Amino acid sequence: MSFSDWEPNEVEEVRQGLLLLGWRADSRLTSDDAEFARDIAHEALGYKRAGCLTSQMIDNLAARAFDIMAFQIMNVDERAFMTSGPYKESKFFASLVPLIDEATLCYYRGYYTAALATLFVIVESYLRQLAAWPPESRPTTFAQLRASVKKHPASSARDEAEGILAVIYSRYETQDPAQFLFNRHGLLHGLRGPQNIDGMNCVRVFILFDVLCSAEGLARELVYDKEFYSRHAAYGACLQLANEVDLMQGY
């Protein structure tokens, strides 16, 4: 069974464990993957309760969760469905679909840092639209940008979005760096981690987009139209560029 078939208390426990690692209990996981994710979540909770969940443990457990969860979130079908459906229907994402395509194509080609930079542009554009800040207005603070998500109705999706945004807009401290260098400040100042960390954080931002659509009340729908097939073909073609991906990942 997948997360969607579990008892609410089971889902909540896994949710809390995965949140410690910067992930969420995603209903798109297969039954087997959900079981593996539950084991990782329980391991994280166990270390937390024992008071010995270190940054290195979080890194290792998060990477294991990424290996399990990335495919269900980032497979070509899923990305094409989300972009051609909820993103296009969103009041705030609709105008950003070309940039979402750009970031997705970069991700599939293995250009993870380029994809992450574009994804952060999309995040900020979405939040500015949500808050109705005109371009000529006074600059906003990170705290104001993060708080704009509260304009969505109260929901678990909004809460999850707030949690992810808190990490994106955390300030990088050299003596106490944010987990995975997952923040806008770190990226723009060249404070990079290993390349696979950028790939993992791209997936986190795509999850944020999906969560924001849920907060808007938009459901994932399977619509097989001309736009879906065109986008699916473009995304899929990037996966065939194995020589480019190998080059970007240093073989």
C-alpha positions as CSV (number, residue, x, y, z in Angstrom):
1,M,0.0,0.0,0.0
2,S,1.1,3.6,-0.6
3,F,1.0,6.5,1.9
4,S,-2.5,7.3,0.7
5,D,-3.8,3.9,1.9
6,W,-2.2,4.2,5.4
7,E,-3.9,5.0,8.7
8,P,-3.6,8.8,9.5
9,N,-1.4,8.2,12.5
10,E,1.0,6.2,10.4
11,V,1.2,8.9,7.7
12,E,1.8,11.6,10.3
13,E,4.7,9.7,11.9
14,V,6.3,9.2,8.5
15,R,5.6,12.8,7.6
16,Q,7.4,14.0,10.8
17,G,10.4,11.8,10.2
18,L,10.8,12.9,6.5
19,L,10.3,16.5,7.5
20,L,13.5,16.2,9.6
21,L,15.3,15.4,6.4
22,G,13.7,18.1,4.3
23,W,11.3,15.7,2.5
24,R,7.5,15.0,2.6
25,A,5.3,11.9,2.6
26,D,4.3,12.0,-1.1
27,S,1.2,10.1,-2.2
28,R,2.8,9.4,-5.6
29,L,5.2,6.8,-4.2
30,T,4.7,3.2,-5.0
31,S,3.9,0.8,-2.2
32,D,7.5,-0.6,-2.1
33,D,9.0,2.9,-2.2
34,A,6.6,4.1,0.6
35,E,7.8,1.2,2.8
36,F,11.5,2.2,2.2
37,A,10.6,5.8,3.0
38,R,8.9,4.7,6.2
39,D,12.1,2.9,7.3
40,I,14.2,6.0,6.7
41,A,11.7,8.2,8.5
42,H,11.6,5.9,11.5
43,E,15.4,5.9,11.6
44,A,15.5,9.7,11.6
45,L,12.9,9.8,14.4
46,G,14.8,7.3,16.4
47,Y,18.0,9.4,16.2
48,K,16.1,12.5,17.0
49,R,14.5,11.0,20.1
50,A,17.9,9.8,21.3
51,G,19.3,13.3,20.8
52,C,21.9,12.2,18.3
53,L,20.6,13.2,14.9
54,T,23.6,15.0,13.6
55,S,24.0,17.1,10.4
56,Q,25.9,14.3,8.8
57,M,23.2,11.8,9.6
58,I,20.6,14.1,8.1
59,D,22.7,14.4,5.0
60,N,23.0,10.7,4.6
61,L,19.4,9.9,5.4
62,A,18.2,12.7,3.1
63,A,20.3,11.3,0.2
64,R,18.8,7.8,0.8
65,A,15.3,9.3,0.7
66,F,16.1,11.2,-2.5
67,D,17.2,8.0,-4.2
68,I,13.9,6.4,-3.4
69,M,11.5,9.4,-4.0
70,A,13.0,11.3,-6.9
71,F,11.7,9.1,-9.8
72,Q,8.1,9.2,-8.8
73,I,8.3,13.0,-8.6
74,M,10.5,13.7,-11.6
75,N,9.6,11.1,-14.1
76,V,8.7,12.6,-17.5
77,D,5.0,11.6,-17.3
78,E,4.6,13.3,-13.9
79,R,6.4,16.5,-14.9
80,A,4.5,16.8,-18.2
81,F,1.2,16.2,-16.4
82,M,1.9,18.8,-13.7
83,T,3.2,21.5,-16.1
84,S,0.4,20.9,-18.7
85,G,-2.2,20.7,-15.9
86,P,-2.1,22.4,-12.5
87,Y,0.8,24.7,-13.3
88,K,-0.9,26.0,-16.4
89,E,-4.2,26.3,-14.5
90,S,-2.7,28.2,-11.5
91,K,-3.4,31.9,-11.2
92,F,0.2,32.4,-10.3
93,F,2.2,29.7,-12.1
94,A,0.5,30.1,-15.5
95,S,2.6,33.0,-16.7
96,L,5.7,31.2,-15.4
97,V,5.2,27.9,-17.4
98,P,8.0,28.8,-20.0
99,L,10.4,29.2,-17.1
100,I,9.2,26.0,-15.5
101,D,9.9,24.2,-18.8
102,E,13.3,25.8,-19.0
103,A,14.2,24.5,-15.4
104,T,12.8,21.1,-16.2
105,L,14.8,20.7,-19.4
106,C,17.9,21.8,-17.5
107,Y,17.2,19.2,-14.8
108,Y,16.8,16.4,-17.3
109,R,20.0,17.4,-19.1
110,G,21.9,17.3,-15.8
111,Y,22.4,21.1,-15.5
112,Y,21.3,21.0,-11.9
113,T,22.7,24.3,-10.7
114,A,21.3,26.1,-13.7
115,A,17.9,24.5,-13.0
116,L,18.0,25.4,-9.3
117,A,18.8,29.1,-10.2
118,T,15.8,29.2,-12.5
119,L,13.6,27.5,-10.0
120,F,14.4,30.2,-7.4
121,V,13.4,32.9,-9.9
122,I,10.1,31.1,-10.4
123,V,9.6,30.8,-6.6
124,E,10.1,34.6,-6.1
125,S,7.9,35.5,-9.1
126,Y,5.1,33.3,-7.7
127,L,5.3,34.9,-4.3
128,R,5.4,38.4,-5.6
129,Q,2.3,37.7,-7.6
130,L,0.6,36.1,-4.7
131,A,1.4,39.2,-2.5
132,A,0.4,41.5,-5.4
133,W,3.6,43.5,-5.1
134,P,4.0,45.8,-8.2
135,P,7.5,46.0,-9.7
136,E,7.8,49.7,-8.8
137,S,7.1,49.0,-5.1
138,R,9.8,49.2,-2.4
139,P,12.0,46.1,-2.1
140,T,10.5,43.3,0.0
141,T,12.3,41.4,2.8
142,F,12.8,37.7,2.7
143,A,10.4,37.5,5.7
144,Q,7.7,39.3,3.7
145,L,8.2,37.0,0.7
146,R,7.9,33.9,3.0
147,A,4.8,35.3,4.7
148,S,3.0,35.8,1.4
149,V,2.1,32.1,1.3
150,K,-0.3,32.8,4.2
151,K,-2.6,34.4,1.6
152,H,-3.6,30.9,0.7
153,P,-6.3,29.3,2.9
154,A,-5.1,27.4,5.9
155,S,-4.3,23.8,5.0
156,S,-1.6,21.2,5.5
157,A,-0.3,22.0,2.0
158,R,0.2,25.7,3.0
159,D,2.0,24.5,6.2
160,E,4.4,22.4,4.1
161,A,5.0,25.2,1.7
162,E,5.8,27.5,4.6
163,G,8.4,24.9,5.9
164,I,10.1,24.7,2.5
165,L,10.2,28.4,2.0
166,A,11.7,28.9,5.5
167,V,14.7,26.9,4.3
168,I,14.9,28.6,0.8
169,Y,15.0,32.0,2.4
170,S,17.3,31.1,5.4
171,R,20.5,33.1,5.4
172,Y,23.6,31.2,4.9
173,E,25.9,31.3,7.9
174,T,29.5,30.2,7.3
175,Q,29.9,28.9,10.9
176,D,26.4,27.2,10.9
177,P,25.5,26.5,7.3
178,A,22.0,25.7,6.3
179,Q,21.4,22.0,5.5
180,F,22.4,21.1,1.9
181,L,23.2,24.8,1.1
182,F,19.5,24.9,0.2
183,N,18.9,28.6,0.2
184,R,18.7,31.4,-2.3
185,H,21.5,33.4,-0.5
186,G,23.9,30.5,-0.7
187,L,23.3,29.9,-4.4
188,L,23.7,33.5,-5.5
189,H,26.9,33.8,-3.5
190,G,28.5,30.7,-5.0
191,L,28.3,28.7,-1.8
192,R,27.8,25.3,-3.5
193,G,27.7,21.8,-2.2
194,P,28.4,18.6,-4.2
195,Q,26.6,18.6,-7.5
196,N,24.2,15.9,-6.6
197,I,23.0,18.1,-3.7
198,D,21.8,20.7,-6.3
199,G,19.9,17.9,-8.1
200,M,18.2,16.9,-4.8
201,N,17.3,20.4,-4.0
202,C,15.8,20.9,-7.5
203,V,13.4,18.0,-6.7
204,R,12.5,19.8,-3.4
205,V,11.5,22.9,-5.3
206,F,9.4,21.0,-7.7
207,I,7.7,19.4,-4.7
208,L,7.1,23.0,-3.4
209,F,5.4,23.9,-6.7
210,D,3.2,20.8,-6.4
211,V,2.3,21.7,-2.8
212,L,1.5,25.3,-3.8
213,C,-0.9,24.1,-6.4
214,S,-2.5,22.0,-3.7
215,A,-2.8,25.1,-1.5
216,E,-4.6,26.8,-4.4
217,G,-7.0,23.9,-4.6
218,L,-5.7,22.5,-7.9
219,A,-5.8,18.7,-8.3
220,R,-3.4,16.7,-10.5
221,E,-5.4,15.6,-13.5
222,L,-4.3,13.2,-16.3
223,V,-5.1,15.2,-19.5
224,Y,-3.6,13.7,-22.7
225,D,-3.8,16.7,-25.1
226,K,-1.5,18.0,-27.8
227,E,0.4,20.2,-25.3
228,F,1.0,17.3,-23.0
229,Y,2.4,15.1,-25.8
230,S,4.6,18.0,-27.1
231,R,6.0,18.7,-23.6
232,H,6.5,14.9,-22.9
233,A,8.5,14.5,-26.1
234,A,10.7,17.5,-25.3
235,Y,11.3,16.4,-21.7
236,G,12.0,12.8,-22.8
237,A,14.5,13.8,-25.5
238,C,16.7,15.3,-22.8
239,L,17.0,12.0,-21.1
240,Q,18.6,10.5,-24.2
241,L,21.5,13.0,-23.9
242,A,23.6,10.6,-21.7
243,N,26.9,12.1,-22.9
244,E,25.8,15.6,-21.7
245,V,24.6,14.2,-18.3
246,D,27.8,12.3,-17.9
247,L,29.9,15.4,-18.6
248,M,28.0,17.5,-16.1
249,Q,28.3,14.9,-13.5
250,G,32.0,14.3,-14.1
251,Y,31.5,10.8,-15.3
